[in-house]
């Protein structure tokens, strides 16, 4: 299913690093005191499959940091819940205060050493994406959040420049072939095709469900007719590889 796709795994891992970085600030410890573990799937009380983010204390017997984050009391939610809410909505604190200055937004379309990358997490650098991590956490908090499918990209820092990035990748892809082209649809989404004889390829957000399209995604697919999809996570990292893959599929 969707949760098995690499870009969704990247979103979950990026969200987990956002959590550990912010938790380390709040607890006044080094982020390396937490081990980020591979996200996995589990089921909630209603039997629905949901993603599970996992962190552990770096010390074998535990230093109590994770226990502190999860501790509950009658009159307040656990600290981890407050941290997630602050990560997504508090523009005065990390990460939004650090990630949203114009020079960082303009220069970092995935992750860098100003945001999610550290020497200690270099094994994960190929998967880290600060916008994806923020979108993942916002989806955990807000049941009405549809990740831009309602056209409200400006309503979330995780999405505000996503249409521009998608258009940048569409333009880059169309420049790789002499008869390739790209276009912006009525919905504001971007698409490209490798030649006039190839189908259009719609650029989608990594967290959109292509199997049950709604909103902008459904409108765009209806407008394009027969179309393939590729997400921005893939295009940001593997432009040529995705072009070869699309050429092979179309032959």
C-alpha positions as CSV (number, residue, x, y, z in Angstrom):
1,X,0.0,0.0,0.0
2,X,0.8,3.7,0.1
3,X,2.8,3.3,3.4
4,X,5.3,1.0,1.7
5,X,6.4,3.7,-0.8
6,X,9.8,5.1,-0.2
7,X,8.7,8.7,-0.2
8,X,6.1,8.0,2.6
9,X,8.8,6.2,4.6
10,X,11.0,9.3,4.0
11,X,8.1,11.5,5.4
12,X,7.8,9.4,8.5
13,X,11.6,9.4,9.1
14,X,11.8,13.1,8.5
15,X,9.0,13.6,11.0
16,X,10.8,11.5,13.5
17,X,13.9,13.5,13.3
18,X,11.9,16.7,13.7
19,X,10.5,15.2,16.9
20,X,13.9,14.2,18.3
21,X,15.6,17.5,17.4
22,X,12.8,19.5,19.1
23,X,12.6,17.1,22.1
24,X,16.3,17.4,22.6
25,X,15.9,21.2,22.7
26,X,13.1,21.0,25.2
27,X,14.9,18.5,27.4
28,X,18.3,20.3,27.0
29,X,20.1,17.2,25.7
30,X,22.0,16.2,22.6
31,X,19.8,14.9,19.8
32,X,22.1,11.8,19.6
33,X,20.6,10.8,23.0
34,X,17.7,9.5,20.9
35,X,17.9,6.6,18.5
36,X,15.6,7.0,15.5
37,X,14.2,3.6,14.6
38,X,12.6,2.5,11.4
39,X,8.9,3.5,11.2
40,X,6.4,0.6,10.9
41,X,2.8,0.0,10.4
42,X,0.3,-0.9,13.2
43,X,-3.4,-0.9,13.7
44,X,-5.4,1.5,15.9
45,X,-8.4,0.6,18.1
46,X,-10.7,0.8,15.1
47,X,-8.6,-1.7,13.1
48,X,-7.3,0.9,10.6
49,X,-3.7,0.6,9.5
50,X,-1.7,3.6,10.7
51,X,2.0,4.5,10.7
52,X,4.0,4.2,13.9
53,X,7.0,6.5,14.5
54,X,9.6,4.9,16.8
55,X,12.3,6.5,18.9
56,X,14.3,5.0,21.8
57,X,16.9,6.2,24.3
58,X,20.3,5.8,22.9
59,X,21.6,4.2,26.2
60,X,20.8,0.4,26.3
61,X,19.0,0.5,29.6
62,X,17.3,3.8,28.9
63,X,18.1,7.2,30.3
64,X,14.4,8.0,30.8
65,X,14.1,10.6,28.1
66,X,11.5,8.7,26.0
67,X,9.6,7.9,29.2
68,X,9.6,11.6,30.1
69,X,8.2,12.4,26.6
70,X,5.4,9.8,27.0
71,X,4.5,10.4,30.6
72,X,0.8,11.3,31.1
73,X,-1.1,13.0,33.9
74,X,-4.8,13.6,34.5
75,X,-4.7,17.3,33.6
76,X,-2.3,17.5,30.7
77,X,-1.4,15.5,27.6
78,X,2.1,13.9,27.3
79,X,5.0,16.2,26.4
80,X,5.4,14.6,23.0
81,X,1.8,15.7,22.0
82,X,2.6,19.3,23.0
83,X,5.9,19.1,21.1
84,X,4.2,17.9,17.9
85,X,1.6,20.7,18.1
86,X,4.3,23.3,18.6
87,X,6.4,21.9,15.7
88,X,3.5,22.3,13.3
89,X,2.0,25.5,14.5
90,X,4.4,27.6,16.5
91,X,6.2,30.1,14.2
92,X,8.3,31.5,17.1
93,X,10.1,28.3,17.9
94,X,12.1,25.5,16.3
95,X,11.6,24.2,13.6
96,X,9.4,26.8,11.9
97,X,11.4,29.8,13.2
98,X,14.6,28.2,11.8
99,X,13.2,26.7,8.6
100,X,10.9,29.4,7.2
101,X,13.3,32.4,6.7
102,X,13.3,33.2,3.0
103,X,17.0,32.3,2.4
104,X,16.5,28.8,3.8
105,X,13.3,28.1,1.9
106,X,14.9,29.3,-1.3
107,X,18.0,27.3,-1.0
108,X,16.7,24.0,0.5
109,X,14.2,22.0,-1.3
110,X,14.9,18.8,0.7
111,X,17.2,19.0,3.7
112,X,20.5,20.6,4.6
113,X,22.7,21.2,7.6
114,X,20.7,24.2,8.6
115,X,17.6,22.1,9.1
116,X,17.4,18.3,9.4
117,X,20.9,17.1,8.5
118,X,23.5,16.4,11.1
119,X,26.7,14.5,11.1
120,X,25.1,12.0,13.4
121,X,22.2,11.2,11.1
122,X,24.2,11.1,7.8
123,X,23.0,7.5,7.1
124,X,19.5,9.0,6.7
125,X,20.4,12.1,4.6
126,X,19.1,10.6,1.3
127,X,15.6,10.4,2.9
128,X,15.3,13.6,4.8
129,X,12.9,16.3,3.7
130,X,11.8,19.0,6.1
131,X,8.6,19.9,4.2
132,X,7.6,16.2,4.1
133,X,8.2,15.8,7.8
134,X,6.1,18.8,8.6
135,X,3.3,17.6,6.4
136,X,3.4,14.2,8.0
137,X,3.1,15.6,11.5
138,X,0.3,18.0,10.5
139,X,-1.6,15.0,9.1
140,X,-1.3,13.3,12.5
141,X,-2.7,16.4,14.3
142,X,-5.5,17.6,12.0
143,X,-8.2,15.2,10.7
144,X,-9.3,17.9,8.2
145,X,-5.8,18.3,6.7
146,X,-5.8,17.0,3.1
147,X,-2.3,18.0,2.2
148,X,-3.2,20.5,-0.5
149,X,-5.9,18.4,-2.3
150,X,-8.3,21.3,-1.5
151,X,-6.0,23.8,-3.2
152,X,-5.2,25.4,0.1
153,X,-1.4,25.2,-0.2
154,X,-0.8,28.5,1.5
155,X,-2.5,27.2,4.7
156,X,0.5,25.2,5.7
157,X,4.3,26.0,5.7
158,X,4.8,22.4,4.6
159,X,3.0,23.1,1.4
160,X,3.2,26.8,0.6
161,X,5.9,26.5,-2.1
162,X,5.2,22.9,-3.1
163,X,3.4,23.9,-6.4
164,X,6.4,26.0,-7.4
165,X,8.8,23.1,-6.6
166,X,6.6,20.7,-8.7
167,X,6.7,23.2,-11.6
168,X,10.5,23.4,-11.3
169,X,10.9,19.7,-11.6
170,X,8.4,19.5,-14.5
171,X,10.4,22.2,-16.3
172,X,13.7,20.3,-15.6
173,X,12.2,17.1,-16.9
174,X,11.0,18.7,-20.1
175,X,14.5,20.1,-20.7
176,X,16.0,16.7,-20.8
177,X,14.5,15.8,-24.2
178,X,14.2,17.9,-27.4
179,X,10.5,17.1,-27.8
180,X,9.6,17.0,-24.2
181,X,7.1,19.5,-22.8
182,X,5.5,20.6,-19.5
183,X,2.4,22.5,-18.6
184,X,0.5,23.9,-15.6
185,X,-3.0,22.6,-15.3
186,X,-6.2,24.5,-14.4
187,X,-5.8,23.2,-10.9
188,X,-2.3,24.7,-10.6
189,X,-0.7,21.2,-10.6
190,X,2.2,20.5,-13.0
191,X,2.6,17.8,-15.6
192,X,5.1,16.9,-18.3
193,X,5.5,14.4,-21.1
194,X,8.6,13.0,-22.7
195,X,7.2,13.5,-26.3
196,X,3.9,14.0,-28.1
197,X,3.6,10.2,-28.4
198,X,4.0,9.6,-24.6
199,X,1.3,10.0,-22.0
200,X,1.3,13.0,-19.7
201,X,2.9,12.5,-16.3
202,X,1.3,14.4,-13.4
203,X,3.5,15.5,-10.5
204,X,1.9,14.7,-7.2
205,X,2.6,15.2,-3.5
206,X,4.2,12.1,-1.9
207,X,1.3,11.8,0.6
208,X,-1.5,11.8,-1.9
209,X,-3.4,8.6,-2.5
210,X,-3.4,7.9,-6.3
211,X,-5.6,4.8,-5.9
212,X,-8.5,6.8,-4.5
213,X,-8.0,10.3,-6.0
214,X,-10.0,13.3,-4.6
215,X,-10.0,17.1,-5.0
216,X,-7.3,18.6,-7.2
217,X,-5.7,15.2,-7.9
218,X,-9.0,13.8,-9.3
219,X,-9.6,17.0,-11.3
220,X,-6.1,16.9,-12.8
221,X,-6.3,13.2,-13.7
222,X,-9.7,13.8,-15.3
223,X,-8.3,16.7,-17.3
224,X,-5.2,14.8,-18.5
225,X,-7.1,11.6,-19.4
226,X,-4.6,8.7,-19.5
227,X,-1.8,9.9,-17.2
228,X,1.0,8.5,-15.1
229,X,2.0,10.0,-11.8
230,X,5.4,10.7,-10.1
231,X,5.9,12.5,-6.8
232,X,8.2,15.4,-6.0
233,X,10.3,13.3,-3.6
234,X,11.3,11.1,-6.5
235,X,11.9,13.9,-9.0
236,X,14.0,15.9,-6.5
237,X,16.4,13.0,-6.1
238,X,16.3,10.9,-9.2
239,X,15.3,13.0,-12.3
240,X,17.2,10.9,-14.9
241,X,16.3,7.6,-13.3
242,X,12.6,8.4,-13.4
243,X,12.9,9.6,-17.0
244,X,14.4,6.3,-18.0
245,X,11.8,4.4,-16.0
246,X,9.0,6.4,-17.7
247,X,10.5,5.8,-21.2
248,X,10.7,2.0,-20.5
249,X,7.1,1.8,-19.3
250,X,5.9,3.7,-22.4
251,X,7.7,1.5,-24.9
